[in-house]
């Protein structure tokens, strides 16, 4: 894991210091980190993928994949709403726990949005989010699709063969071309 965290271990808020309604909503969690996103180029962002490198004090979190929850703050009512998130690349460094966190964010053009990352609940259950991810096929030959992309994996070894963006006018990245009829990067020079 390289780079410095977007949110350091020293950047946190005790849940008990949050407004009462938020603290009740976050019952069981001990800490949170505040994330504010700003849209600067006049584009309405809807379910925009956000990825952060986040650091925690090692004593404050047991299992990031199980404990972390992300809540969006409603701009009008101020209420919290849990949104699906994904945690990976968990590591330890100098008394800190680092991981990568991804979630989808809505941000109005030239607007901002606020999110809270809750953690510090060793009794939390593994989250099971319902998402638009759809996987079809068998073995390595899979078609993976969500509202942003369609990804086709190569039948022989499962590497990405084709990616089609649903946003950029159907932009397609394809690794194919002339050859032996197999997916690219199979080295035929030694057979």
Secondary structure, DSSP 8 states (H G I E B T S, - for coil): --S--SB-TT--EEGGGS-HHHHHHTTT--EEEEEEEE--SS--EEEEEEEEEEEEEGGG-S-HHHH-EEEEE-TTT--EEEE-EEEEEEEEETTEEEEEEEEEEEE-TT-EEEEEEEE--TT--------S-EEEEETTEEEEE-SSEEEEE-TTT--EEEEEESSSTT-EEE---SSSSS-TT---TT-
